[in-house]
Structures are given as structure tokens and as C-alpha cells.
Amino acid sequence: MAQPEISDRTYVYTTYIATTREKVFDALTTAEFTMQYWGGAEIRSDWRVGSPVEAHHPDHEDFLGEVLVVDPPHRLSYTFTGRAEREAGRPATTVEFDISMFGDEVVKLTVVHTGFTADDQGEQDARDIGEGWPAIFAALKTLLETGSPLPAPGQFAPRTPARA
């Protein structure tokens, strides 16, 4: 099966969070933290270039990928695909987080998501990403600024890490 052509479609989203770059980077890379804002999913990796990234959720399959860039607390990048898409031989997309200061007390967090295919599935993937990232970033911002997760319905509800 031939690989679908990659489009030049790029999704960019930026938010501003009253926190530090270190806290944002930790929030992106700590499974116990991600489950509170990433629709209940634990994002797991050892965060070394070339290592796997996997999102684990008790109610549904989520994404997997490979770490491309780790530059704490400035930048993080990895590939992004679903298990079914990988099994079908579809190429992964790439997500990059840029974390910079905006003044002395606010972090500018930008996600750039690229590599969508130039077919109907690629168009659907881009639409899904366009709904997913704003919800994830709103929940992340709320959690970092208030200490409480943003309420979400059903399978997207935040989960709290078990305490030993």
C-alpha cells in the first residue's frame, strides 16, 4: 500500500498561563499530572529522544508516538498516531510544544501539529485535532492556575492519581 501524500496543513494553537516554564514542562511530561487535564489519559514516556510515548486511558484507546525533541523547559516534540492508524500503515503526525516566557509571570505555550495526510482521513484528523487541543490546553491552564482540574463529561473526565 502506498503512503498517502502529506499535506502542508498545519495546526497552531497558543495559550497564556500564569505559571512557570518548568511547571508547564512537568505538566506535559508527568503521567500523574496529564491524567488530570488530558481527558483522563496518562501520557507515559521516559522522555528520551527515540523513546516511545503512549497515552493510557482505562476507557478507550488513545495515541502513541516517539519522542523527537526534549529540551526542558523550552521545547518538547513527538510523533502522534493511533494504534489503528499505525496498523493500517498511515504515517504519524508530529506535535511540538514551544514553552516561552511572556513577561515575568506568564508562560506562552504554543502547540504546532503537522504531517496530516492530503486525503479525507487527514482532513478528519486535522478537524479532530482542532477540537482536541483547545480542550486539553483549557484544562491544563485551569489546573496550573487554580490547582483544580476543569470538569469534563464521561470518558473525558479528569482522573486523580492514586495516593499511596
Backbone torsions as a table, in degrees:
resi	resn	phi	psi	omega
1	MET	NA	129.2	179.5
2	ALA	-73.9	143.6	177.1
3	GLN	-69.9	137.2	175.0
4	PRO	-65.0	149.9	177.0
5	GLU	-67.1	142.2	178.0
6	ILE	-86.7	133.6	179.8
7	SER	-84.6	172.2	174.9
8	ASP	-93.5	10.9	179.6
9	ARG	-63.0	129.2	178.7
10	THR	-131.7	133.9	176.3
11	TYR	-106.0	126.8	179.1
12	VAL	-127.1	133.3	177.5
13	TYR	-140.8	134.9	-179.9
14	THR	-127.9	140.5	172.9
15	THR	-137.4	163.4	-179.1
16	TYR	-121.5	131.3	-173.2
17	ILE	-130.7	130.8	176.7
18	ALA	-77.9	88.1	-178.2
19	THR	-165.9	-162.9	177.2
20	THR	-111.9	160.1	176.2
21	ARG	-60.0	-39.9	-179.0
22	GLU	-61.0	-41.7	179.7
23	LYS	-67.1	-38.0	176.9
24	VAL	-64.3	-48.2	-179.5
25	PHE	-59.7	-44.9	177.5
26	ASP	-60.8	-39.4	179.7
27	ALA	-64.1	-33.9	179.4
28	LEU	-76.3	-21.7	-169.9
29	THR	-120.1	7.4	-179.1
30	THR	-115.0	115.1	-175.1
31	ALA	-56.1	-41.2	-179.1
32	GLU	-65.0	-24.6	178.6
33	PHE	-86.3	-44.2	-176.0
34	THR	-60.3	-33.5	-178.1
35	MET	-64.7	-14.8	179.8
36	GLN	-88.2	-15.3	-178.5
37	TYR	-134.7	-12.9	-175.8
38	TRP	-100.2	51.1	177.9
39	GLY	59.4	29.0	178.3
40	GLY	86.8	-1.0	-176.8
41	ALA	-86.7	140.2	171.9
42	GLU	-92.8	120.1	176.6
43	ILE	-91.0	115.2	-173.2
44	ARG	-116.7	135.5	173.7
45	SER	-170.5	164.0	169.6
46	ASP	-91.2	-0.9	173.6
47	TRP	57.8	44.8	169.9
48	ARG	-113.6	142.7	-179.8
49	VAL	-54.4	129.9	-179.0
50	GLY	94.1	-12.5	-179.3
51	SER	-78.9	154.9	176.4
52	PRO	-72.0	152.0	171.0
53	VAL	-121.5	130.8	178.0
54	GLU	-137.2	137.7	173.1
55	ALA	-99.6	123.0	-179.6
56	HIS	-111.5	127.0	178.1
57	HIS	-134.9	137.9	-177.6
58	PRO	-70.1	-19.4	-172.8
59	ASP	-107.3	-14.8	-178.1
60	HIS	-161.5	161.7	175.4
61	GLU	-75.3	145.7	179.1
62	ASP	-124.9	-147.9	-172.8
63	PHE	-98.6	167.5	170.8
64	LEU	-143.4	164.3	-178.3
65	GLY	-173.2	-163.9	-179.7
66	GLU	-136.2	135.3	-179.6
67	VAL	-67.2	129.2	178.8
68	LEU	-106.1	-42.7	-177.2
69	VAL	-141.1	134.2	172.4
70	VAL	-134.6	112.0	179.7
71	ASP	-138.4	75.7	-176.3
72	PRO	-65.9	142.3	-9.2
73	PRO	-98.3	32.3	-172.0
74	HIS	-98.9	-38.6	-169.7
75	ARG	-151.0	145.6	176.1
76	LEU	-147.3	137.4	179.2
77	SER	-147.1	144.5	175.0
78	TYR	-156.2	162.1	173.7
79	THR	-77.3	163.2	-170.1
80	PHE	-147.5	118.4	177.2
81	THR	-156.5	164.1	173.3
82	GLY	-93.6	160.8	179.8
83	ARG	-62.2	-43.9	-179.6
84	ALA	-63.3	-40.6	179.5
85	GLU	-64.8	-40.7	178.7
86	ARG	-63.8	-45.0	-179.6
87	GLU	-63.7	-30.4	178.7
88	ALA	-81.4	-3.2	178.4
89	GLY	81.8	14.1	178.5
90	ARG	-75.8	142.7	179.9
91	PRO	-70.1	147.7	176.4
92	ALA	-75.0	154.6	170.4
93	THR	-91.9	175.3	179.8
94	THR	-125.6	133.6	176.7
95	VAL	-118.1	136.2	178.2
96	GLU	-131.4	131.6	175.8
97	PHE	-106.2	127.4	174.7
98	ASP	-112.0	125.5	-175.5
99	ILE	-119.4	113.6	-178.9
100	SER	-137.4	162.4	177.9
101	MET	-82.2	146.1	174.0
102	PHE	-125.6	87.4	-170.7
103	GLY	83.4	-157.6	-175.4
104	ASP	-93.7	-18.9	-171.2
105	GLU	-127.4	5.0	-175.4
106	VAL	-129.8	139.4	176.7
107	VAL	-103.1	134.9	172.6
108	LYS	-96.9	116.8	179.4
109	LEU	-113.0	120.4	-179.5
110	THR	-121.2	133.4	171.6
111	VAL	-109.9	134.1	174.0
112	VAL	-121.4	119.0	-176.2
113	HIS	-117.6	120.4	-174.3
114	THR	-131.4	172.3	173.1
115	GLY	94.1	18.4	178.2
116	PHE	-70.4	141.0	-179.6
117	THR	-74.5	156.6	-177.0
118	ALA	-91.7	50.7	177.8
119	ASP	-139.8	-177.7	-178.4
120	ASP	-59.5	-39.8	179.8
121	GLN	-65.2	-40.0	176.9
122	GLY	-62.4	-39.0	177.2
123	GLU	-64.7	-42.3	178.2
124	GLN	-65.2	-41.7	178.4
125	ASP	-59.3	-44.3	179.9
126	ALA	-63.7	-40.0	176.8
127	ARG	-63.4	-43.6	179.6
128	ASP	-62.0	-43.6	178.5
129	ILE	-62.0	-39.9	-179.9
130	GLY	-63.8	-22.8	174.3
131	GLU	-92.0	-33.7	-174.8
132	GLY	-73.6	-48.8	-175.9
133	TRP	-61.5	-44.4	178.4
134	PRO	-59.4	-38.6	178.9
135	ALA	-67.1	-42.5	179.5
136	ILE	-64.5	-46.1	-178.6
137	PHE	-67.4	-37.0	176.9
138	ALA	-62.6	-42.2	179.4
139	ALA	-67.9	-39.8	177.5
140	LEU	-62.6	-47.9	-180.0
141	LYS	-59.1	-46.9	179.9
142	THR	-60.0	-46.3	-178.4
143	LEU	-63.4	-45.8	-179.0
144	LEU	-67.8	-35.3	-176.7
145	GLU	-85.1	-27.5	-176.6
146	THR	-114.3	-19.6	-176.3
147	GLY	85.7	-1.4	179.6
148	SER	-122.7	142.1	178.2
149	PRO	-69.6	152.7	174.5
150	LEU	-75.0	127.4	179.2
151	PRO	-61.8	141.1	177.1
152	ALA	-141.3	153.1	-175.2
153	PRO	-81.2	153.4	168.1
154	GLY	46.4	-128.8	-175.0
155	GLN	-66.1	-13.0	179.7
156	PHE	-93.3	1.6	-178.9
157	ALA	-63.5	142.1	177.4
158	PRO	-65.4	151.4	175.3
159	ARG	-117.0	149.8	178.4
160	THR	-103.6	134.8	179.4
161	PRO	-60.7	144.7	175.8
162	ALA	-66.5	139.7	178.4
163	ARG	-100.8	131.1	-179.6
164	ALA	-79.2	NA	NA
